[in-house]
Amino acid sequence: MTMEQQLQEWRKEEFSKALEMMEKAIEVNTSQNKIKKQRDTAQFFNVSTNTLLSWVRSGAPEIRLDSGMPLYNVESIQEWLMQHEQ
């Protein structure tokens, strides 16, 4: 095997390792991230965004960035839902 072939093989291995690490990081981030965007929060609770907005109008916690983008802490919303359980 020539030096160039060895280098190409090493690059393939390193790229494969880096890709695997990135995929794992994305998986961990999406599964453990408690702060979510509106659509993702609605999907998390398996409700429509209109239902989520109704919850917010009823007092569910919402985070508003300076840009106006709403974010949601799913744990805080779970606690809010449990307090309003009938």
trRosetta pair geometry for C-beta under 8 A, 3 or more apart (Angstrom, degrees):
i j d omega theta_ij theta_ji phi_ij phi_ji
1 5 4.7 -123 -170 89 87 128
1 6 5.5 107 133 -58 116 86
1 9 7.7 -13 -174 -8 142 142
2 5 4.7 98 54 6 78 101
2 6 7.0 -138 97 -4 42 87
3 6 5.6 -54 -150 36 32 114
3 7 6.4 34 151 -21 65 106
4 7 5.6 -53 -148 35 32 113
4 8 6.4 33 153 -19 64 104
5 8 5.6 -52 -147 36 33 112
5 9 6.3 34 153 -19 65 106
6 9 5.7 -55 -148 37 31 112
6 10 6.3 32 153 -20 65 106
7 10 5.6 -52 -146 36 31 112
7 11 6.4 34 153 -21 64 104
8 11 5.7 -52 -148 34 31 113
8 12 6.6 34 152 -20 63 103
9 12 5.7 -52 -151 33 32 113
9 13 6.5 31 151 -17 64 106
10 13 5.7 -55 -150 37 32 112
10 14 6.2 29 154 -16 67 109
11 14 5.8 -57 -143 40 30 109
11 15 6.1 31 157 -20 65 108
12 15 5.8 -55 -145 37 27 111
12 16 6.3 29 155 -21 62 108
13 16 5.7 -57 -149 36 28 112
13 17 6.4 27 154 -17 64 106
14 17 5.7 -53 -147 37 32 111
14 18 6.2 31 155 -18 65 107
15 18 5.7 -55 -145 39 30 110
15 19 6.2 32 155 -20 65 108
16 19 5.8 -54 -146 36 28 112
16 20 6.4 30 154 -19 62 107
17 20 5.7 -56 -149 36 30 112
17 21 6.4 30 154 -19 65 106
18 21 5.7 -54 -149 36 32 111
18 22 6.4 31 154 -19 65 105
19 22 5.8 -54 -147 36 31 110
19 23 6.4 32 154 -19 65 106
20 23 5.8 -54 -147 35 30 111
20 24 6.5 29 154 -17 64 106
21 24 5.8 -56 -150 37 31 111
21 25 6.3 32 153 -20 65 107
22 25 5.6 -54 -146 36 32 112
22 26 6.4 33 155 -19 66 104
23 26 5.8 -53 -148 36 30 110
23 27 6.4 32 153 -20 63 107
24 27 5.6 -55 -148 36 32 113
24 28 6.3 29 156 -17 67 106
25 28 5.9 -54 -145 38 30 108
25 29 6.1 30 156 -20 64 110
26 29 5.7 -57 -145 38 29 112
26 30 6.2 18 162 -11 65 110
27 30 6.3 -62 -145 41 24 101
27 31 6.1 10 163 -9 64 116
28 31 6.2 -66 -140 44 24 102
28 32 5.7 -9 173 9 65 120
29 32 6.7 -73 -131 50 17 89
29 33 5.6 30 170 -44 61 113
30 33 6.1 -37 -125 14 23 116
33 36 6.5 116 117 -74 104 78
34 73 5.5 22 140 -153 100 76
34 74 5.5 -131 -162 37 66 89
34 75 5.3 -18 -156 -8 126 105
35 63 7.1 -21 -143 30 109 151
35 71 5.4 17 -178 166 98 123
35 72 7.1 158 -151 78 54 36
35 73 5.6 -28 -92 -92 70 68
35 74 7.9 -151 -81 -5 21 78
36 40 4.0 -126 -178 98 115 115
36 41 4.5 154 91 -63 118 78
36 44 6.2 137 38 -24 172 140
36 71 6.9 156 76 -162 29 77
36 72 5.6 -30 63 65 80 88
36 74 6.0 40 8 -44 120 106
37 40 4.8 82 55 17 79 108
37 41 6.8 -144 91 -11 34 91
37 69 7.6 -49 -128 174 91 111
37 70 7.9 99 -158 89 56 67
37 71 6.4 -52 -97 -112 42 71
37 72 7.8 41 150 21 6 89
38 41 5.8 -59 -148 33 25 111
38 42 6.5 23 157 -16 63 105
38 49 5.8 53 152 -135 107 112
38 52 6.6 153 -164 106 81 149
38 70 5.3 62 -66 82 108 108
38 71 7.8 -102 -47 -99 65 30
38 72 6.9 101 -96 -11 47 116
39 42 5.8 -55 -151 36 31 111
39 43 6.4 29 152 -16 65 107
39 49 6.2 -36 -97 -78 59 120
40 43 5.6 -53 -147 39 33 112
40 44 6.2 43 150 -29 65 102
41 44 5.4 -47 -148 28 32 118
41 45 6.7 11 158 0 64 105
41 52 5.9 108 106 -133 109 147
41 72 4.1 42 -97 58 154 141
41 74 6.2 -167 -129 -84 86 89
41 77 7.1 104 -167 -4 118 163
42 45 6.3 -68 -151 49 29 96
42 47 5.4 -104 -158 79 77 72
42 48 6.1 -21 -168 157 131 16
42 49 4.7 -79 -58 -79 159 58
42 51 7.0 121 -135 60 101 94
42 52 4.6 -97 -86 -29 91 136
43 46 7.0 27 -170 -80 35 42
44 74 5.5 -77 134 -114 157 137
45 51 8.0 -138 103 103 125 121
45 52 7.1 137 49 -85 136 99
45 74 7.7 -171 -51 -139 94 100
45 77 7.2 -82 -64 125 136 136
47 51 3.9 -98 167 79 120 141
47 52 6.0 144 95 -48 117 79
48 51 4.8 105 55 1 76 98
48 52 7.2 -136 100 -1 46 85
49 52 5.3 -50 -150 37 41 116
49 53 6.3 43 151 -20 69 103
50 53 5.7 -53 -147 38 32 111
50 54 6.4 38 150 -23 63 103
51 54 5.4 -51 -150 33 34 116
51 55 6.6 39 149 -22 64 99
52 55 5.6 -49 -154 30 34 114
52 56 6.7 35 148 -19 65 102
52 60 7.7 -106 -167 81 61 155
52 72 7.5 -78 -169 -65 125 161
53 56 5.5 -49 -149 33 38 114
53 57 6.5 39 151 -19 66 101
54 57 5.7 -51 -149 36 34 111
54 58 6.4 26 151 -13 64 109
55 58 5.6 -66 -152 44 31 108
55 59 7.9 -78 167 58 58 51
55 60 3.8 24 143 -11 96 144
55 77 7.1 53 141 -149 145 108
55 80 7.5 106 176 115 111 132
55 81 7.7 -28 -142 -80 132 90
56 59 7.7 -174 -170 42 26 12
56 60 4.9 -72 -83 62 45 97
56 62 4.9 33 -130 -43 120 132
56 70 7.8 -26 -107 -157 160 148
58 84 7.7 67 136 -118 127 163
59 80 7.0 -172 112 -159 87 124
60 77 5.4 33 -167 -125 114 87
60 80 4.9 133 -122 120 70 158
60 81 7.7 23 -108 -56 111 74
61 72 7.4 128 99 -142 76 73
61 73 6.5 -23 103 44 125 100
61 76 4.4 -53 57 140 142 130
61 77 6.4 -130 50 -71 86 65
61 80 6.1 -169 -1 -49 88 140
62 70 5.4 -32 -174 -154 115 110
62 71 7.5 133 -172 68 65 42
62 72 6.1 -40 -120 -92 63 80
63 70 6.9 128 72 -163 55 55
63 71 4.2 -32 71 69 112 91
63 72 6.7 -170 19 -77 90 28
63 73 6.8 81 -25 -24 120 90
64 68 6.6 -20 -169 -141 99 33
64 69 7.5 152 -153 75 54 37
64 70 5.8 -29 -97 -100 68 65
64 71 7.8 -180 -78 23 22 74
65 68 6.8 -39 74 29 76 20
65 69 4.7 3 37 54 120 87
65 70 7.9 -146 9 -75 80 19
65 71 6.7 66 -33 -8 99 111
72 76 7.6 -142 -178 62 69 106
72 77 5.9 17 178 -38 114 132
73 76 4.0 61 86 10 109 113
73 77 6.8 165 85 -12 57 83
74 77 5.6 -54 -146 39 37 111
74 78 6.2 44 152 -25 67 102
75 78 5.5 -50 -149 33 33 114
75 79 6.5 34 152 -18 64 102
76 79 5.7 -52 -151 35 33 112
76 80 6.4 36 149 -20 65 106
77 80 5.3 -51 -146 37 36 115
77 81 6.3 39 153 -21 66 103
78 81 5.7 -53 -149 35 31 112
78 82 6.4 32 152 -20 64 105
79 82 5.7 -55 -150 35 32 112
79 83 6.6 33 152 -20 64 104
80 83 5.8 -55 -152 34 31 112
80 84 6.6 9 156 -1 64 112
81 84 6.0 -73 -149 49 31 98
81 85 6.7 59 148 -58 65 86
82 85 5.5 -20 -154 -18 37 120
